C-alpha cells in the first residue's frame, strides 16, 4: 500500500516521501481502517525531524485520520467492517498518512453519515487539544473571558468556536488580515498580537481591568510573566507549546494554574483514561459537525502524494486553516 514515510533513522522533513509499505494487520482489540482522509498538523513535520524510539523504517507519518473499518482483530465486538470512524493516533505507532492503518478501539469516534471525510479528518489534533485545554483543564464556563492566541489557526480557531458556544467572552489575537475570519468564528473582540498596547487593551475588556479568566497560548514567549500579565489573580494559562519559563515569576503574585496540553503524551505515558476521553471528545465534536455547529476550517484539500509538500508549507507557516488530504481516490 502507499504511505507517506520517514525513510530512515537519519531522515529529516525534506526526505519525507511516498513509498510502498506492507499492509498492516489488526491485533486483539484493534481494527484496520481504510483511510479516506487525513489532516496535516504541525506535530507531523516536527516528528519527521524528531523521530521516536521504536519506529521501524520506513515509518508512515500522520496523526489524524478518518475512514471505514476494513477488518477487525480478535475480541472486537462493538465495531464492524463498514463503520465510519475518526481518530487521533499515537505518534509511537505507524501513522495514518497511508491507504490503511491499524488502531485500538478505545480511541475511535463514530462519524455520522452526513459528515464529510475531509471535515471529520480536520478535527482531532487541533480540536481535541482546544477542547481538552478549555474544558478538561481550565473548566471554562459561560460568563468568563478567554484570551485566545493564534485565533486564526487550528487550535486557536477551534478554541474560539468552543468558547463562544459555551457563552464565554472571546478575545482573539491575530494579524489584521485575519480579523474578519476570527470574528466569524465567534470572537467578540479581535486584536493584533503585535500591538504595543496589547496588554492595556486586553485588560480594558475585562471586569474592573483585572485580566482574563483563561488564556490559551499556542506559542509561549519564554518568560511566563509575559503571558501571566494578561490573567487575573488565580487565572488559568493553557500552554500548547512547551511550558513557559517560570524561573522569574515571583511567588504569590499570580497564583495561576498552568496547564500543559499535549495529546500525544497520553500515549507515551500509557494513560488509558485520557486516551478513552479522546473518543468521548471526538463523539461530541462529530455531532457538532453533523448539526452544523462547528466549522472544521478546511482551507485546502490535497492528495496523498502532495502531503510531503504540504508538510513543508506547514513548517514554513504558510498555512492558516487546516490542510486535508483525500487518500482514497474514490472518495
C-alpha positions as CSV (number, residue, x, y, z in Angstrom):
1,X,0.0,0.0,0.0
2,X,1.0,3.6,-0.5
3,X,2.1,5.7,2.5
4,X,3.9,9.0,3.3
5,X,7.0,7.9,5.2
6,X,10.2,8.9,7.0
7,X,12.6,6.7,5.1
8,X,15.3,6.1,7.7
9,X,16.6,7.0,11.1
10,X,18.7,9.7,9.7
11,X,16.0,11.3,7.6
12,X,14.6,14.8,8.0
13,X,11.4,16.6,6.9
14,X,13.0,17.2,3.5
15,X,13.4,13.5,3.0
16,X,9.7,12.6,3.6
17,X,8.3,10.8,0.5
18,X,5.7,8.4,-0.8
19,X,6.6,4.7,-0.6
20,X,5.1,1.3,-0.8
21,X,4.9,-0.4,2.7
22,X,3.3,-3.7,3.9
23,X,-0.4,-3.9,4.7
24,X,-0.9,-3.7,8.5
25,X,-2.8,-6.4,10.3
26,X,-5.0,-5.8,13.3
27,X,-4.2,-7.5,16.6
28,X,-6.6,-8.2,19.5
29,X,-8.7,-5.2,20.4
30,X,-7.7,-3.4,17.1
31,X,-9.3,-2.7,13.8
32,X,-7.8,-2.0,10.4
33,X,-9.1,1.2,8.8
34,X,-9.3,2.1,5.1
35,X,-8.3,5.7,5.3
36,X,-10.5,8.1,3.4
37,X,-9.0,11.5,4.5
38,X,-6.3,12.8,6.8
39,X,-5.3,16.2,8.1
40,X,-1.9,17.8,8.5
41,X,-0.7,19.2,11.8
42,X,2.5,20.9,13.0
43,X,3.3,17.8,15.0
44,X,3.6,15.8,11.8
45,X,6.6,17.8,10.4
46,X,8.1,18.0,13.9
47,X,8.1,14.2,14.2
48,X,9.7,14.0,10.8
49,X,12.7,15.8,12.4
50,X,12.4,14.3,15.8
51,X,12.0,10.6,15.5
52,X,10.6,8.4,18.3
53,X,12.0,5.2,19.9
54,X,10.6,2.1,18.4
55,X,9.9,3.3,14.9
56,X,10.5,0.8,12.2
57,X,11.6,2.4,8.9
58,X,10.2,3.3,6.6
59,X,7.8,4.8,9.1
60,X,4.4,6.2,8.0
61,X,3.6,9.6,9.5
62,X,0.3,11.1,10.4
63,X,-1.9,11.5,13.5
64,X,-5.4,12.5,12.3
65,X,-7.4,10.2,10.0
66,X,-11.0,9.3,9.1
67,X,-12.1,6.2,7.2
68,X,-14.0,2.9,7.2
69,X,-13.2,-0.1,9.3
70,X,-11.9,-2.8,6.9
71,X,-11.2,-5.7,9.2
72,X,-11.2,-6.5,13.0
73,X,-8.8,-8.3,15.2
74,X,-9.7,-10.8,18.0
75,X,-12.0,-9.7,20.8
76,X,-13.7,-6.9,18.7
77,X,-17.4,-6.9,19.3
78,X,-18.8,-3.4,19.2
79,X,-17.3,-2.3,15.9
80,X,-17.7,-4.0,12.5
81,X,-16.4,-3.6,8.9
82,X,-18.1,-0.7,7.2
83,X,-18.3,1.5,10.4
84,X,-17.2,5.1,9.8
85,X,-14.6,6.3,12.3
86,X,-12.2,9.1,13.1
87,X,-9.2,9.1,15.4
88,X,-6.2,10.9,16.8
89,X,-3.5,8.3,16.5
90,X,-0.4,7.6,18.6
91,X,2.9,9.1,17.3
92,X,4.5,5.9,18.6
93,X,2.7,3.8,16.1
94,X,2.6,3.6,12.3
95,X,0.7,6.7,11.2
96,X,-2.4,7.4,9.2
97,X,-0.8,9.0,6.1
98,X,-1.4,5.7,4.3
99,X,-4.1,3.8,2.5
100,X,-4.7,1.7,5.6
101,X,-3.8,1.9,9.3
102,X,-4.4,-0.1,12.4
103,X,-5.8,1.5,15.6
104,X,-7.1,0.4,19.0
105,X,-10.8,0.5,19.6
106,X,-10.8,2.8,22.7
107,X,-9.8,5.9,20.8
108,X,-12.2,5.7,17.9
109,X,-15.2,8.0,17.4
110,X,-18.1,7.4,15.0
111,X,-18.5,9.7,12.0
112,X,-22.2,10.4,11.2
113,X,-23.2,9.7,7.6
114,X,-23.9,13.5,7.0
115,X,-20.3,14.5,7.9
116,X,-17.8,14.5,5.1
117,X,-14.5,12.7,5.4
118,X,-12.5,15.9,5.0
119,X,-14.4,17.7,7.7
120,X,-14.1,14.7,10.1
121,X,-10.4,14.4,9.5
122,X,-9.7,18.1,10.1
123,X,-10.9,18.0,13.7
124,X,-8.9,15.6,16.0
125,X,-5.5,17.0,16.8
126,X,-6.4,20.7,16.9
127,X,-10.0,20.2,18.0
128,X,-9.2,17.7,20.8
129,X,-6.3,19.9,22.1
130,X,-8.6,23.0,22.3
131,X,-11.4,21.0,23.9
132,X,-9.1,19.4,26.5
133,X,-7.5,22.7,27.4
134,X,-10.7,24.6,27.8
135,X,-13.0,22.1,29.4
136,X,-11.0,19.3,30.9
137,X,-8.3,21.5,32.4
138,X,-9.4,25.2,32.7
139,X,-13.1,24.3,33.1
140,X,-14.2,27.4,31.1
141,X,-17.7,28.4,31.8
142,X,-20.3,30.9,30.5
143,X,-19.7,34.4,31.5
144,X,-15.9,34.1,31.8
145,X,-13.4,35.8,29.5
146,X,-10.8,33.9,27.5
147,X,-7.9,35.3,25.5
148,X,-7.0,33.1,22.5
149,X,-3.6,33.4,21.0
150,X,-3.4,32.4,17.3
151,X,-7.2,32.6,16.9
152,X,-7.0,32.1,13.2
153,X,-5.0,28.8,13.5
154,X,-6.1,25.3,14.1
155,X,-6.1,25.1,17.9
156,X,-7.0,28.8,18.3
157,X,-9.8,28.6,15.8
158,X,-11.4,25.6,17.5
159,X,-10.9,27.2,20.9
160,X,-12.6,30.4,19.7
161,X,-15.6,28.4,18.5
162,X,-15.9,26.3,21.7
163,X,-15.6,29.3,24.0
164,X,-18.2,31.2,22.0
165,X,-20.6,28.3,22.1
166,X,-20.1,27.9,25.8
167,X,-21.1,31.5,26.4
168,X,-17.7,33.0,27.3
169,X,-16.4,36.3,26.1
170,X,-13.7,35.6,23.5
171,X,-10.8,38.0,22.8
172,X,-8.9,36.7,19.8
173,X,-5.3,37.6,18.8
174,X,-4.4,37.6,15.1
175,X,-3.0,39.7,12.3
176,X,-5.3,42.3,11.0
177,X,-5.9,40.5,7.7
178,X,-7.4,37.6,9.7
179,X,-9.6,39.6,12.0
180,X,-12.8,39.2,9.9
181,X,-12.3,35.4,9.9
182,X,-11.8,35.3,13.6
183,X,-14.9,37.3,14.3
184,X,-16.8,34.8,12.1
185,X,-15.6,32.0,14.3
186,X,-17.2,33.8,17.3
187,X,-14.7,36.2,18.8
188,X,-16.2,39.2,20.5
189,X,-13.0,41.2,20.3
190,X,-10.0,40.8,17.9
191,X,-6.7,42.4,18.5
192,X,-3.4,42.5,16.7
193,X,-0.9,40.5,18.8
194,X,1.9,42.9,17.8
195,X,0.1,45.9,19.2
196,X,2.4,47.7,21.7
197,X,-0.6,48.5,23.9
198,X,-2.0,44.9,23.7
199,X,-1.9,44.3,27.5
200,X,-3.8,47.5,28.2
201,X,-6.4,46.8,25.5
202,X,-7.0,43.2,26.7
203,X,-7.4,44.3,30.3
204,X,-9.8,47.0,29.3
205,X,-12.1,44.3,28.0
206,X,-12.2,42.5,31.4
207,X,-14.1,43.2,34.6
208,X,-12.5,46.0,36.6
209,X,-9.5,45.7,34.2
210,X,-8.3,42.8,36.3
211,X,-7.4,40.4,33.5
212,X,-8.9,37.4,31.7
213,X,-10.0,34.2,33.4
214,X,-8.3,32.0,30.9
215,X,-5.5,32.4,28.3
216,X,-4.9,29.8,25.6
217,X,-1.2,30.1,24.5
218,X,-0.1,28.2,21.3
219,X,3.4,29.8,21.2
220,X,4.9,30.7,24.5
221,X,7.1,33.8,24.9
222,X,9.8,32.1,27.0
223,X,9.3,34.2,30.2
224,X,5.9,33.2,31.7
225,X,5.4,36.7,33.1
226,X,4.6,38.0,29.6
227,X,1.5,35.7,29.4
228,X,0.6,35.7,33.1
229,X,0.2,39.5,32.9
230,X,-3.0,39.0,30.9
231,X,-4.6,36.9,33.7
232,X,-6.3,38.0,36.8
233,X,-5.2,36.5,40.1
234,X,-6.0,32.8,40.2
235,X,-6.5,32.6,36.4
236,X,-5.7,29.8,34.1
237,X,-2.9,29.6,31.5
238,X,-3.3,26.8,28.9
239,X,0.0,26.1,27.2
240,X,0.0,24.1,24.0
241,X,3.6,24.7,23.1
242,X,6.4,23.7,25.6
243,X,5.7,25.2,29.0
244,X,6.8,28.8,29.6
245,X,9.8,29.5,31.8
246,X,8.6,30.2,35.4
247,X,12.0,30.9,36.8
248,X,11.5,34.7,37.0
249,X,7.9,34.5,38.3
250,X,7.8,35.8,42.0
251,X,5.8,33.8,44.5
252,X,2.4,34.9,45.5
253,X,2.0,37.3,42.5
254,X,-0.3,35.4,40.1
255,X,-1.3,32.1,41.8
256,X,-2.1,31.0,38.3
257,X,-2.9,27.4,37.3
258,X,-0.6,26.4,34.4
259,X,-2.0,23.7,32.2
260,X,0.2,21.7,29.7
261,X,-1.8,20.2,26.8
262,X,-0.1,17.5,24.8
263,X,-2.4,14.8,23.4
264,X,0.4,12.5,22.4
265,X,1.6,12.4,26.0
266,X,-1.3,10.2,26.9
267,X,0.0,7.6,24.6
268,X,3.6,7.9,25.7
269,X,2.5,7.7,29.4
270,X,0.1,4.9,28.7
271,X,-2.7,6.8,30.4
272,X,-5.8,4.9,29.3
273,X,-8.4,7.3,30.9
274,X,-7.1,10.2,28.8
275,X,-6.9,8.0,25.7
276,X,-10.5,6.9,26.2
277,X,-11.5,10.5,26.6
278,X,-10.3,11.2,23.0
279,X,-13.2,9.0,21.8
280,X,-15.6,11.0,24.1
281,X,-14.4,14.3,22.8
282,X,-14.5,13.1,19.2
283,X,-18.1,11.9,19.5
284,X,-19.1,15.3,20.8
285,X,-17.3,17.1,18.0
286,X,-18.6,14.8,15.3
287,X,-22.1,15.6,16.5
288,X,-21.4,19.3,16.4
289,X,-20.2,18.9,12.8
290,X,-23.4,17.0,11.9
291,X,-25.5,19.7,13.4
292,X,-23.6,22.5,11.6
293,X,-22.4,23.9,14.9
294,X,-18.7,23.6,14.2
295,X,-16.6,25.0,11.3
296,X,-13.7,22.5,10.6
297,X,-11.8,25.4,9.0
298,X,-10.7,23.4,6.0
299,X,-8.6,25.7,3.8
300,X,-7.2,23.3,1.3
301,X,-7.8,19.8,0.1
302,X,-4.8,17.9,-1.4
303,X,-3.9,14.3,-2.4
304,X,-1.8,11.8,-0.5
305,X,1.1,12.4,-3.0
306,X,1.0,16.1,-2.1
307,X,1.4,15.6,1.7
308,X,5.2,16.0,1.7
309,X,5.0,19.4,0.1
310,X,2.1,20.3,2.4
311,X,4.2,19.5,5.5
312,X,7.0,21.8,4.3
313,X,4.5,24.6,3.8
314,X,3.1,24.0,7.2
315,X,6.6,24.1,8.7
316,X,7.2,27.5,6.9
317,X,3.9,28.8,8.5
318,X,2.4,29.4,5.1
319,X,-1.0,27.9,6.2
320,X,-3.7,29.4,8.4
321,X,-6.6,26.9,8.5
322,X,-6.4,23.2,8.0
323,X,-4.9,21.2,5.1
324,X,-6.7,18.0,4.5
325,X,-5.7,15.2,2.1
326,X,-8.0,12.8,0.4
327,X,-6.4,9.4,0.5
328,X,-9.0,7.2,-1.2
329,X,-9.2,8.4,-4.8
330,X,-12.9,7.2,-4.9
331,X,-13.9,9.5,-2.1
